[in-house]
Amino acid sequence: MPSSAPTPAGSRETSTRHGAARFEDWVHELRERFARRRGQVPTVIPYTGYGSTDWVRVFCRVLLTKPQVAVEDTRGRDGRRFRRRRGGPQSIRGWRSFTSVPIGDVPVVIRIGDVRIEVLADRGGVVDTTIAVALEPGWHRATLSTEGSIEVEAPILVVGPDTDFGILSDVDDTVMVTALPRPLVAAWNTFVLDEHARIPTPGMAVLFERLARAHPGAPVIYLSTGAWNVAPTLTRFLSRNLYPAGPLLLTDWGPTHDRWFRSGREHKEENLRRLAAEFPGIKWLLIGDDGQHDEELYARFADEHPDKVAAVAIRRLSTGEAVLAGGRTKTEPHGPGIPWVSASDGSTLADLLADAGVLTGRPSANAGD
């Protein structure tokens, strides 16, 4: 059961940390001192959270950034008036999100409803905490701040107790063509490519729109192994391409207290199990692709929790994508009575899910590839 007094995520107890984590902390401290000398100030970056009518899960990250100055009117050389923002980072290319300096172990004040609590950001500046609070179903706002920062608001999706259907989707190569397993292409997409040049997966917005019509009020959650650094970029991409709003469950790249790198597979497995426990009355439509481990993870989850899975929809990569991604997974459909469909585009997936009854709220066990 969620708690309103979570254990602080950040701690300076480094004796049990992996050597790589201690080195990363040392680098962060050097960068933080340099950034503060340059006049950068603490800034809370809010992310979309979710919850039920008696608890919410809140996400944010604390970074050092240039002071934000209000938009002002000015005139160009030709005399035309235009609006200019001064003092804040202007570029939205992916690499800038990785050059910001995180601040670890700092207190963050969270206010939502009648509740006010203070929690610590973890060593990477990330806050992921659960708060006991009574709220009505729908969208709400949490107010976040840290010492020396302005207050910001984080949207929170509260799921009603009578909700029995939810959508959980992968991001990379599922709703957005990123080819994450390909190191060179992934690096280009993440660090160089402008967000407006990112490519939506064909037909997937159509699938989500049809699902939203068939299941009004169903929560949509995006589960990815991507880093929190790219959350603002992904949120803008999803909105611009008409995907429904919903929380992003991302991770923090880099070493942990006991290993060199975080496990993306464990991140997905843990959040799948957590959602099953948090919303015991919801059956999830699991959407992914066959280029990483989605099929295997979804099959295992369906075997463990067949009563929590409404259907599985897998986007098949093209031949070129599959070759560059290192091949396809070969997991067979699992889960007794669970529709399992696959296709190369979202529109066909929508038709297959309609045949399976998922788009009408009457799932059947007769769907297949």
N, C-alpha and C positions, 0 to 999 in steps of 0.2 A: 504494500500500500504506500503511495507516495507520502513523503514527509515534508513538513514545512521547515525543518531544521537540518538540511543536508550537511554532510561532512565537507569542510572547505576543500575545494579542488586544488588550491595552490599551497605549497609548503616549501620552506627553505631547508628542510631536512634532506641533505644531499648525500649522506653517508651510504645509503642503500641504493642510490641511483646508478644506472649504467654510466660508464665513462663518457659515452657519446652525449648523454643527456646533460651531464655536468659541463661538458665542453660547450654545448649549445646554450646553456644558461649563462656561461661566461661571455659568449659572443653577444647574447641579448643584452647583458648588462653594459658591455662596452658601447653597443649601438644606442642604448637608451641614454647613456650619459652624453654621447655626441649629439643625439637628436634634441635633448633638452637644452644643450648649449646653443643650438641653432634656433631656439625659440618654439620648438614644437610642443604641443600641449596634449594632455590625455583626451581621448575621444572614444565614446562608446558607440560601436557599430551594432545596431539592433538587427536581429534575425527573427523570422516568423516562428512563433511557438504554437503549441496546441495543448489540449487538455479536456477534462470532463467538467461536469457541473460542480465538482468539489475539489478539483486540483488543476494546476496548469504546469506545463514544462516550458521554461523560459530560456532563450538562447541569446547570447551577445558576445562581443569581443572587444577588449580594450586595447587601443593602439595609440601611438603618438603620431599626430599629424599636424600640418600647418594650421594655424588659427583660421576659422571660417569667418569671412566677412560678408555682410549682406550684399545682395545684388544691387547694383547701382546703374543709373542711366548715364550714358556718355555719348559723345559724338565722334564719328570717324572723320578721316581727312576729307571725305566728300560732303560732310555736313549732316549725314544721315544719323539719326539717333538709334542706338542699339543698347542692349542690356548686357552687362558684364559682371561676372562674379570674381571677386578678388580674394586672395588668401587661401583658397582651397585647391586641392589637386584637381586638374581639369581633365587629364587623359583618362580614358576608360579602357585602355589596353590592358590585357591580362597581367603583364609583368609588373605593373605598378602595385597590384594588390599583394605581391610577394615581397615588395621592398619596404612596406610599412613596418614600423617597429612595434612589436607587441609588448605589453606591460603585464608581467605576471605577479600573482600574489597581492593584488590591490583590491580594496573593498569596493563593491558595486551595490548601490542602493536600488532596490526594485520596489515599485509601488503598483499594485493592481487591486481594484476594488477597494475594500477597507483594510487591506493588508500592506504592511511595509516591512521588508526584511533587508538584511545586509549579508551578502555572501562574498567569498573571495574568488577572483578569477584564477584559473589554473596557471601553470608556468608558461603557457603559450598565450595567456590573456583571454582564454575562452571561459565563458560561464555557461554551464548546462545544469540547471537546477530545477527542482520540483517544489511547488508552493501550494499549500492547502488554502483554498479560497473558494467561496460559493459564488458562481456566476451562471447566468442564463446561457442557453445554447446560442451560438452565433459568433460574430467577430467582436473582439474586445481589444483594448490597448493597455500595455504595461509601460510605465514610465521608468526609465533607467538613467542612472547618473553615477559618476565617480568624482572624487575630489578634484576640483579644478576644471571639470567638464560641464558643458551645457546638457540639459535634460533632453533625452530623445525618447521616441515611442516605438515599441515593438508590437506588431500585430499578433494577436493570439486567437486561434481558432478553437472554440469550445464546442465539443461534440455532444449532442443530446443523448440522454439515456435510452431513447427508443431507436437510435440509429443501429441498423443491423448490416450495413454494407459499407465497405471502404475501398479505396484504390491506393495501392502502393506501387510506385514505379521507379525503376532505375532511370538514370539520366543519360550517361554517356552511351552513345550509339543506340539509345532507345528513343528518347525524345529529341536528342540533339546529336548530330553526326560529329563525333570528336575523335574516333579511332584511338581511344585511350591506351590500348595495349601497345601501340606503335610508338616507341620512345621519341623518335624525331618529330613525327607529326603531332604527337601529344604536346611536346615542348613548344612547337610552333603555335598550336591552338591556344595553349595556356599563357605563354609569355609574350607572344608577338601579335597574334591576330586580333584585330579590332572586334569587339563583341558583335557589331552589326554585320560582320562577315560570317559569323557562325551559321551553320546550316541546320534548319529543323528537319527531322526525319519525316519523309513523305507520309502524309495521311494520319500522323499520330494526333495532331490537334483535332482532326475530325473524330477520331476514336474517343478522345476525352470529352468532346462536346456531346457526343451521343450518350456517353455514360452519364454525364451530368444531367441530361434530360431524363434518362431512364431512372436515375437514382438521385433526385434532388436532395441536397443537404448532405450527401455522402462526403466524408473527408477525403482529401487527396494529399498524399504524403510522398515526397520525392526522396528516395534513399540512394545515396551515392558514396563512392569511396573518394570523391573529390575533397579538396581542402576547404576549410572555412574561408580562406582568403578569397575564393571565387564566388562566395554566396551572393553578394550584390550583383555581380555580372550575370549569374544564372537566373536570379530573380527577375532582372530586367529582360533577359532573353525569353523566359517563360511568358511574361506578361505581353511582350511585343508580338509573340507568335500565338497568342490567344489560348494558351494553356491555362487551366484553372489555378487560382492562387492556392498555395498550400505550403506547409513547413518543408524545409530542406534539412535532412539529417545527413550532415557531412562529418568529416573527421579532421584531425590536425596532423599534418605530415610531420615527419621527423622522428627522432628517437624517443623512447619512453623510458620509464625508470628501470626496465629490465631487458630492453632489446634495442637493436639499431633502428628498426622501422616499425611503424604500426601496421597491423594486419588489416587490409581492407575486407577480407572475407570475414574475419571475426567481427568487425564493425557492423557488417550487414546482418550476420547471424544474431548478434546481441540485440540489435534494434528490432528485428523480426520477432524475437521471443518477447521483448519488452512490450511491443505493441499488442501481442496476443494476450499478455497479462493485464495490460492497462485497459483494454477494451474487450472483455470476454464475450460480449454479445455481438461483436462485429465479425462478419466473414469478409476476407480481403480478396480482391482481385489483384493478383501479383503480375506485374508487367515488367519484362526485361528483354534481353537479347541473348543470342547463342554464341557470342564472341568472347565472353569471360566465364564467370562461374554462376550466372543467374539461374540457369536450368538446374544445376546441381543443388544450389542453395534452396531454391523453391521446392524441388522434389523432396529434399530432406525435411523441410518445414512442413510440407503437406503430409508426409508420413508421420511426423510427430504430432501434428495438430490438424487432422483432416476436417475437424469441425470448425476451423478458423479460416479455411480457404474456400472462396466461392468459385474461383477458376484461376488458371494460369495462362497468360498470353505472352508468347515469345516472338520477338521480331527476328527474322532470319537475316543475317548479313548477306550482302551480295558476295559473289565469288571473289572479287578483288578485295573487299573488306575482310573476308574470312582468311584469305591468304596472308594479308599483311598483319592480321590480328593473331596469327599463329594457329589457324584452323578453327573448327567449330567444336562445341561440346557435343557429346553423344549420349546425353542422359535421356532415358526413356521416360515417358509420362508416369507419374507416381500418384498415389492417393486414391483410395477407393471412391468411385463415384464423383471425382473432381474433373470438370471439363478442362482439357489441355489443348490449346490451339496455337498454331504458329503460322506466320506469313511474313513476306518481305516488306509489307507496308501497313500503316495503321488502318487504312480504309478496309482492306481485306480482313484484318484482325477484327474490326468492328462487325463485319458481316458474319464471320465465324462465331463470334460471341453472341450475336443475335440468334443464330441458328441453335446455339447452346442454351438460349434462354436467359443469358446474363444481362442483356440489354433490356429485358422486359421484367427482370426481377424474379424469373422462374427458371433457375439453372437446371439443366438436365445432365445426365451422365453420358450422353451419346456424342459429344463433340470430340473431334480429333484434328489431326493436321489436314 
